[in-house]
Amino acid sequence: QVQLVESGGGLVQAGGSLRLSCAASKSIFSINVMGWYRQAPGKQRELVARIFSSGRTNYADSVKGRFTISRDNAKNTVYLQMNSLKPEDTAVYYCAAFEGPLLTTTWGQGTQVTVSS
């Protein structure tokens, strides 16, 4: 089972940008889906964006046009480029991998993103 380590979180002003990275412990080439989720205090974890092994992507409506998910199979890394950040984007961001026919799920430890107004 893959292990995931997120990095790139931090404090940024509204309108700013951050790039999150998710480094995997093994090749992600054959992992069905890689995704970014977030959880704000007092709220449920929600999907932000995901990318399939085919390269197809999905985004939450709240981030469409501002966030971009990508994967670099050579580096076993998935990225989340976040532009035009808003205070409501403040949350802990988690990377997830869904492997195999049963879509076995692995989560990273999370990285905090804080957007100040």
N, C-alpha and C positions, 0 to 999 in steps of 0.2 A: 504494500500500500504506500502511496506517495506521501511525503511530508512536505508541508508548505510553510514558507516564511515570508511574511509581508514586511515591507519597508516603504519609507517615503512620506509617512504622515507627518503632521505638524500643525503649526498655527499660521494662518494666512488671513489677510484682510479680504473682505468682500470684493469680488471682481478679480481676485488673484487666481493663480494656477498652482496645482500640485500634480506630480506624477507618482502614482503608487506602483510598486513592483511586487510580484509574487514569485519567489524562486522555488522551484520544485526540486525534490531530491532525486528525481529520475526523469527520463524522457517523457515529455508531455505530448509527443507526436500522436500517440494512439489514445490519449485520454479523450473520452467522448465530449465532455463539456468542462470548460473552466469558467468560473464566474466570480464576480465581486458582489458582495452583499454588505449592508450596513445596518447598524442598530443604534438608534438614538436613545438617550435615557428615557425610560418609561414607555418605550415603544417596541413593537415586535421587529425582529430582523426582517429586512426586505431586500428583494433583488434590486441591484443597481444595473448590472450589465452581465451578459454572458457571451461566450464565444464557443462555437462548436468546432469539432475537428475539421469540418469542411471549410471553416472560415466565416460561416454565417454568424451574425451577431443579433442580439436582442438588447433593448434598453428599456428601463423604466421611463414612463412618460415625463417624469419630473427632471430627468437628466438628458433627454434627447436634445441633440444639437450642442451640448456643452461638454459631455464626457465621451471619450473614445476608448474602447477596449481593444487590445491587440495581443498577439502571442508571438513569441520568438522561439520556435521549436529548437533552434540550434543552441540557444542559451537556457532552454527549459524554464522560460520566464513568461509570465503574463503581466501586462501593464494596464493601468487605468489612468489615462490622461484626463485631468479634470480642469476645465477652464471656466471662467465666469462664475466662480464659486459664490455661493450664497450662505448666509447664516444657517439656513435650514438644511444645508448639507453637512452640518456638524454631526458627527457620529463616529463610532468605531467601525472601521471597514475591515471586512473579512474576505479572504480568498477561499474559494472552494473548488474542489475537483470531484467530478462524477465519472467513475471508472466502470468499465465492464458492462455485461448484459444486465446486471442488477443495479447499475448506477451507484455503486458503493461510494459513499460521500466522505470526503476528508476536508477538514477545516483548518485554516491557519489560526494563529493566535490573535490576530487582529492588530490594527494600527489606528491610532487616534487621529482624526482630522477635526480641527477646530477652525471655524470661519468666524471672524469678528466683524461686527457691523461698523 
